[in-house]
């Protein structure tokens, strides 16, 4: 069977966990693994371009056997070959390329092109990562709000109209079960953009963390509803996290999975610390929820 020429259809943005599918392509992935590409999947894959949220865990049910999915990654095909993860040579959405979800299973798995299977994502693991990702977005908005007065120049606005410290200074983001870790570089370019870096370096970070947590906890108490708006069901179709917060509607581009409301997060914990990255101070924000 030829390599797919259209993007994998994904159902995880709608919260699906189980998805009947047809196997379109099976290829050797190295390290004792096979890459299994299906026409549709409920599995959220890790994206090498911005690997903030880990892949779902779970199985492929094939011929009455549960095949453990060792990982799921974004892949791409130009019709001639399949490229996995960091080996993809083009940006997502490049014309002439199909962007796919590759499920990695053991290379002795009994699975072949044309098989009808079921993709089954683990519900507990999905929920924990969804809570962590939702908390990450809420905390980023609360961080921007808490730092809004520290800009001397006009900066681009976030989803609530505040200066977007998160979007401008972010260096990395990692989603964990019920938690997230975001790191922000406090470098010269941030100073030139008008942010008061010296003032932040002298700030009581515990007090700032309490301010951020209080904002998020208020939104949790209000049980602000969340939805995922999407332009289509393809892997590369644009998706947006939309939260109806008491202070306004927030809309953030995002391809991850999320809770249906902020009320699901329970209690929030936020901590801040400064770390050093080759001489550049980095603000690290850790957010956790009880779920």
Number of C-alpha atoms within 10 A of each C-alpha: 9 10 17 22 15 17 22 23 20 24 19 23 22 15 17 15 19 20 19 16 19 19 20 19 21 21 17 15 18 11 8 11 19 22 25 24 26 27 18 24 29 24 31 28 28 22 22 15 12 10 16 19 23 20 24 27 20 23 21 24 17 18 13 8 13 16 20 17 25 16 20 26 24 24 27 30 21 17 14 9 10 24 19 21 19 12 11 17 11 12 11 18 14 12 9 11 18 22 28 31 30 31 28 24 23 18 16 10 14 11 22 15 16 14 16 16 20 22 24 23 24 14 15 11 16 25 19 22 25 25 29 29 28 27 27 25 21 22 28 22 24 24 23 23 20 17 19 18 12 16 17 13 12 10 16 12 15 20 17 18 14 19 24 22 25 20 15 17 18 18 15 14 19 18 24 21 19 23 25 26 20 22 21 22 22 23 15 11 12 17 15 12 14 14 26 17 19 10 9 15 14 8 11 11 17 13 12 18 22 15 17 26 23 16 18 27 22 15 22 22 14 15 19 18 18 21 17 22 16 17 10 12 18 17 26 19 15 14 20 18 21 18 24 18 21 11 8 11 14 19 20 15 14 17 21 24 24 27 24 19 20 27 19 18 25 15 15 21 19 23 18 20 14 16 15 11 9 7 8 12 16 22 21 20 22 18 27 24 20 14 17
